[in-house]
Amino acid sequence: MAPTRERILITAAELFRRQGYAGTGLKQVTTQAEAPFGSLYHFWPGGKEQLGEEVIRTGGAFFLALYRAIADEAPDLPTAIGDFFTGAGETLVATDYLDACPIATVAGEVASTHEPLRAASAGVFESWLAALSDDLEGAGIPEPRARPIALALVAGLEGAFLLCRTLRSTEPMDAARAAALTVLHAELEPAP
């Protein structure tokens, strides 16, 4: 069995991703993590908000590492992006549309009400945008175009997660993938 701190963090991430920040109680987290309730405050004296910030940052780092692993294996950037979207759709199907992006799930819920959680979410999204912008530039897209394209790709992915969960279909993820690849191929083709 994993250490108590890790079990709490993993369980909180799963519950926040599936039922949102407000819909998740600390008692539920510790019960499902098979951890004493007091251990939560031992590791996160700031309570739920501090736990939420760490869940967001840890989840963000995990998904950035996942993207990086996919990109490192791909022969080119369009393949990497396409594979990432495909994997997201496969995960949704495999989890019966429960496992979407934990950052977006929490961010959409708390962006106007919990500044520390909004800031943690923004920090994660900025790290993703920076990594993707760097990869776009490395593939030959000029720097002034890289960030707007990165924003469009991340927005397309996050919007597709929401629509997929709502429609219980991967059609939105497939459409977002196709749109992302259309943009990438148009940007990467040499000018006539």
Backbone torsions as a table, in degrees:
resi	resn	phi	psi	omega
1	MET	NA	139.7	-179.9
2	ALA	-66.0	156.4	176.1
3	PRO	-58.5	154.5	-175.1
4	THR	-53.9	-48.2	-177.6
5	ARG	-58.4	-44.9	-179.2
6	GLU	-66.0	-40.9	178.9
7	ARG	-62.2	-41.8	179.2
8	ILE	-64.3	-45.6	-179.0
9	LEU	-61.9	-45.8	-179.6
10	ILE	-65.2	-44.1	-179.8
11	THR	-64.5	-43.9	178.6
12	ALA	-60.9	-42.3	179.7
13	ALA	-61.0	-44.6	180.0
14	GLU	-63.4	-44.4	-178.2
15	LEU	-69.4	-41.5	177.4
16	PHE	-61.5	-41.4	-178.7
17	ARG	-65.0	-38.0	-173.9
18	ARG	-89.1	-35.3	-174.9
19	GLN	-126.6	4.5	177.3
20	GLY	87.0	168.0	-178.4
21	TYR	-70.5	-51.3	-177.2
22	ALA	-67.0	-30.6	-177.8
23	GLY	-81.0	0.8	-177.8
24	THR	-113.2	123.4	177.9
25	GLY	-97.5	152.3	-179.5
26	LEU	-65.6	-35.0	177.3
27	LYS	-62.5	-41.7	177.4
28	GLN	-62.0	-42.0	179.8
29	VAL	-60.0	-51.8	-176.2
30	THR	-68.1	-35.9	178.6
31	THR	-63.4	-49.0	-179.0
32	GLN	-69.4	-26.3	177.8
33	ALA	-83.5	-4.3	-176.5
34	GLU	53.1	52.3	-178.2
35	ALA	-129.6	148.0	175.3
36	PRO	-63.4	140.2	-177.8
37	PHE	-56.1	-41.8	-178.6
38	GLY	-62.4	-24.0	-179.0
39	SER	-66.7	-27.5	178.4
40	LEU	-60.9	-47.1	-179.5
41	TYR	-74.8	-21.2	174.2
42	HIS	-65.5	-45.5	-177.6
43	PHE	-84.7	-30.2	-178.8
44	TRP	-130.6	79.9	-177.4
45	PRO	-59.8	-22.0	177.8
46	GLY	-81.7	4.2	175.0
47	GLY	73.0	-147.8	-172.4
48	LYS	-59.7	-41.2	-178.4
49	GLU	-63.5	-44.0	178.8
50	GLN	-65.6	-41.7	175.8
51	LEU	-60.8	-44.6	179.2
52	GLY	-59.0	-42.8	178.2
53	GLU	-60.7	-43.3	-179.5
54	GLU	-68.9	-38.7	176.9
55	VAL	-59.3	-44.7	-179.6
56	ILE	-62.9	-49.4	-177.9
57	ARG	-65.7	-41.9	179.8
58	THR	-66.7	-44.3	177.7
59	GLY	-62.4	-41.4	178.4
60	GLY	-61.4	-43.3	178.5
61	ALA	-65.1	-38.6	178.6
62	PHE	-61.9	-48.0	-177.6
63	PHE	-69.6	-30.3	174.5
64	LEU	-67.4	-41.4	177.6
65	ALA	-65.1	-37.7	177.4
66	LEU	-63.1	-46.5	176.9
67	TYR	-59.1	-45.5	-178.3
68	ARG	-60.5	-42.0	179.2
69	ALA	-63.3	-42.5	178.6
70	ILE	-65.2	-44.0	-179.2
71	ALA	-64.7	-38.1	-179.8
72	ASP	-66.2	-29.3	-179.8
73	GLU	-85.3	-21.2	-174.5
74	ALA	-80.4	149.2	179.3
75	PRO	-73.4	-21.6	179.9
76	ASP	-157.1	171.2	-176.3
77	LEU	-66.1	-44.2	177.9
78	PRO	-58.4	-39.2	177.7
79	THR	-63.6	-43.3	179.6
80	ALA	-60.7	-47.1	-179.7
81	ILE	-64.2	-45.4	178.3
82	GLY	-59.6	-43.4	179.4
83	ASP	-65.0	-36.3	179.7
84	PHE	-65.4	-46.0	177.6
85	PHE	-62.4	-43.1	178.9
86	THR	-60.7	-45.5	178.7
87	GLY	-61.7	-37.1	177.9
88	ALA	-63.1	-43.9	177.8
89	GLY	-63.6	-41.4	178.8
90	GLU	-63.4	-39.1	178.2
91	THR	-64.3	-42.4	177.8
92	LEU	-58.7	-46.5	-179.9
93	VAL	-64.3	-45.9	-176.8
94	ALA	-62.8	-27.0	-178.3
95	THR	-106.0	17.1	-178.8
96	ASP	55.1	40.2	175.4
97	TYR	67.9	22.1	179.1
98	LEU	-90.5	-35.5	-174.0
99	ASP	-96.2	95.9	174.3
100	ALA	-109.3	-162.7	-179.4
101	CYS	-73.0	119.0	-179.4
102	PRO	-68.1	-27.5	-178.8
103	ILE	-68.5	-50.0	-178.5
104	ALA	-65.2	-37.7	179.9
105	THR	-58.6	-48.5	-179.1
106	VAL	-74.1	-42.9	-177.1
107	ALA	-59.6	-43.2	-179.8
108	GLY	-63.6	-28.8	-177.7
109	GLU	-83.1	-35.4	-169.3
110	VAL	-115.7	1.1	-173.7
111	ALA	-56.7	-28.6	-178.5
112	SER	-101.7	-3.3	-172.8
113	THR	-124.5	-21.6	-177.7
114	HIS	-131.1	94.3	-176.2
115	GLU	-57.7	-43.1	179.2
116	PRO	-61.3	-37.9	178.7
117	LEU	-73.0	-36.1	175.3
118	ARG	-62.7	-44.3	-179.2
119	ALA	-64.9	-40.5	177.8
120	ALA	-63.1	-42.7	178.7
121	SER	-64.1	-44.0	178.8
122	ALA	-61.6	-40.2	178.1
123	GLY	-61.2	-41.2	177.8
124	VAL	-64.6	-49.8	-179.6
125	PHE	-59.7	-39.3	177.9
126	GLU	-63.5	-37.4	178.5
127	SER	-66.0	-38.5	177.3
128	TRP	-65.9	-43.9	-179.0
129	LEU	-64.1	-39.3	178.8
130	ALA	-64.1	-45.3	-179.5
131	ALA	-63.9	-44.2	-179.3
132	LEU	-68.2	-40.3	177.0
133	SER	-60.4	-43.4	177.8
134	ASP	-60.2	-42.7	179.5
135	ASP	-66.6	-38.5	178.0
136	LEU	-63.6	-43.8	177.6
137	GLU	-63.7	-41.4	178.5
138	GLY	-62.7	-27.5	178.7
139	ALA	-83.7	-6.7	176.4
140	GLY	112.7	4.7	178.2
141	ILE	-85.2	129.2	-177.7
142	PRO	-60.1	145.6	-175.9
143	GLU	-50.7	-43.1	-180.0
144	PRO	-63.6	-21.9	179.6
145	ARG	-93.8	-21.5	-171.9
146	ALA	-62.7	-49.9	-177.7
147	ARG	-65.0	-45.2	177.2
148	PRO	-59.0	-37.0	177.8
149	ILE	-69.0	-42.3	177.7
150	ALA	-59.1	-43.4	177.3
151	LEU	-59.5	-44.0	-179.8
152	ALA	-64.4	-39.4	-179.4
153	LEU	-67.6	-45.9	179.7
154	VAL	-66.2	-42.5	178.3
155	ALA	-62.1	-40.2	177.6
156	GLY	-63.2	-42.4	178.6
157	LEU	-64.2	-48.7	-177.4
158	GLU	-67.0	-39.4	176.2
159	GLY	-65.1	-37.4	178.4
160	ALA	-64.8	-39.2	176.7
161	PHE	-56.8	-48.1	-178.3
162	LEU	-61.3	-48.2	-179.1
163	LEU	-66.1	-39.9	178.4
164	CYS	-60.6	-45.2	-179.6
165	ARG	-65.1	-39.1	-178.1
166	THR	-71.5	-45.2	-177.7
167	LEU	-85.0	-12.1	-176.1
168	ARG	53.0	52.3	-178.4
169	SER	-154.0	148.7	174.9
170	THR	-91.0	4.7	179.2
171	GLU	-53.2	-44.7	178.5
172	PRO	-62.9	-36.8	179.1
173	MET	-68.1	-40.1	177.4
174	ASP	-62.7	-41.3	179.4
175	ALA	-67.7	-40.6	178.7
176	ALA	-65.3	-39.3	177.2
177	ARG	-61.7	-48.1	-179.3
178	ALA	-61.2	-41.8	179.6
179	ALA	-65.4	-42.2	179.4
180	ALA	-61.2	-44.1	-178.8
181	LEU	-68.7	-34.9	176.7
182	THR	-62.0	-46.0	178.8
183	VAL	-62.6	-47.6	-178.4
184	LEU	-61.7	-45.9	-179.5
185	HIS	-64.4	-39.1	178.3
186	ALA	-64.1	-40.7	-178.8
187	GLU	-72.7	-30.9	-174.6
188	LEU	-90.9	-14.6	178.8
189	GLU	-72.0	137.2	179.1
190	PRO	-65.6	144.9	178.4
191	ALA	-67.2	144.4	-179.1
192	PRO	-67.3	NA	NA
